Amino acid sequence: MEVLILVTLVSVWALLMLRSVMAEYAYYQSVKTREPQIWQQLGAPRFLKVPMVFVSSKGTQLLQQVTDATVRENALKHHRAGKQFLFYIVAVLVLGIVYLKLA
């Protein structure tokens, strides 16, 4: 029974992580292709630098100026997927702590 619960928890975690990563990648690519002027102002980041640029204060200010509907939609999906992933992690941790306290 415990193995089944563990496999389920890890599977859901992996699926939410994959969904979050895919939403993040789609968001970055939409900014790059649909808002090239903002992408250039961000410094045309590559590989591991991309997430850091997007969360910096300068990057956040530039991304608030986005006018393209697709980019805005991808930003919303990215934020929603991230929040759901974090909620799942927190919920599993809290439930795990409660379970271990009661056991």
C-alpha positions as CSV (number, residue, x, y, z in Angstrom):
1,M,0.0,0.0,0.0
2,E,2.8,2.4,0.9
3,V,4.6,1.7,-2.4
4,L,1.4,2.5,-4.3
5,I,1.0,5.8,-2.5
6,L,4.6,6.7,-3.1
7,V,4.4,5.8,-6.8
8,T,1.3,7.9,-7.1
9,L,2.8,10.9,-5.4
10,V,5.9,10.8,-7.5
11,S,4.0,10.3,-10.7
12,V,1.8,13.3,-10.0
13,W,4.9,15.3,-9.0
14,A,6.6,14.3,-12.3
15,L,3.5,15.2,-14.4
16,L,3.1,18.6,-12.7
17,M,6.8,19.3,-13.1
18,L,6.7,18.4,-16.8
19,R,3.6,20.5,-17.3
20,S,5.3,23.4,-15.6
21,V,8.5,23.1,-17.7
22,M,6.5,22.9,-20.9
23,A,4.5,26.0,-20.0
24,E,7.7,27.9,-19.1
25,Y,9.4,26.9,-22.4
26,A,6.3,27.9,-24.4
27,Y,6.3,31.3,-22.6
28,Y,9.9,32.0,-23.3
29,Q,9.6,31.0,-26.9
30,S,6.5,33.1,-27.4
31,V,8.3,36.2,-26.0
32,K,11.3,35.4,-28.3
33,T,9.3,35.0,-31.5
34,R,6.3,37.4,-30.9
35,E,8.0,40.2,-28.9
36,P,11.5,40.3,-30.4
37,Q,12.1,43.9,-29.2
38,I,11.4,42.9,-25.6
39,W,13.6,39.8,-26.1
40,Q,16.4,42.1,-27.3
41,Q,15.9,44.5,-24.4
42,L,16.2,41.5,-22.0
43,G,19.6,40.8,-23.6
44,A,18.6,37.9,-25.9
45,P,19.4,35.4,-23.1
46,R,20.4,31.9,-23.8
47,F,20.0,28.5,-22.1
48,L,20.3,28.8,-18.3
49,K,20.3,32.6,-18.2
50,V,16.7,32.8,-19.6
51,P,14.8,32.1,-16.3
52,M,17.0,34.5,-14.4
53,V,16.4,37.3,-16.8
54,F,12.6,36.7,-16.6
55,V,12.5,37.0,-12.8
56,S,14.8,40.0,-12.5
57,S,13.2,43.3,-11.7
58,K,14.2,44.7,-15.1
59,G,12.8,41.6,-16.9
60,T,9.6,41.8,-14.9
61,Q,9.1,45.5,-15.9
62,L,9.7,44.7,-19.5
63,L,7.4,41.7,-19.6
64,Q,4.6,43.8,-18.2
65,Q,4.7,45.8,-21.4
66,V,3.9,42.8,-23.6
67,T,0.9,43.5,-25.9
68,D,0.7,40.2,-27.8
69,A,-2.3,38.1,-26.7
70,T,-0.5,34.8,-27.2
71,V,2.4,35.9,-25.0
72,R,0.0,37.1,-22.3
73,E,-1.9,33.8,-22.5
74,N,1.4,31.8,-22.3
75,A,2.4,33.9,-19.3
76,L,-0.8,33.2,-17.6
77,K,-0.5,29.4,-18.2
78,H,3.1,29.6,-17.0
79,H,2.2,31.3,-13.8
80,R,-0.8,29.0,-13.2
81,A,1.2,25.8,-13.8
82,G,3.9,27.1,-11.4
83,K,1.4,27.9,-8.7
84,Q,-0.3,24.5,-9.0
85,F,3.1,22.7,-8.8
86,L,4.1,24.6,-5.7
87,F,0.7,24.0,-4.1
88,Y,1.1,20.3,-4.7
89,I,4.6,20.3,-3.1
90,V,3.3,22.2,-0.1
91,A,0.2,20.0,0.3
92,V,2.3,16.8,0.1
93,L,4.7,18.1,2.7
94,V,2.0,19.2,5.1
95,L,0.1,16.0,4.7
96,G,3.3,14.0,5.2
97,I,4.1,15.9,8.4
98,V,0.6,15.4,9.7
99,Y,0.7,11.7,8.9
100,L,4.1,11.2,10.6
101,K,2.9,13.1,13.7
102,L,-0.1,10.9,14.0
103,A,1.7,7.6,13.2
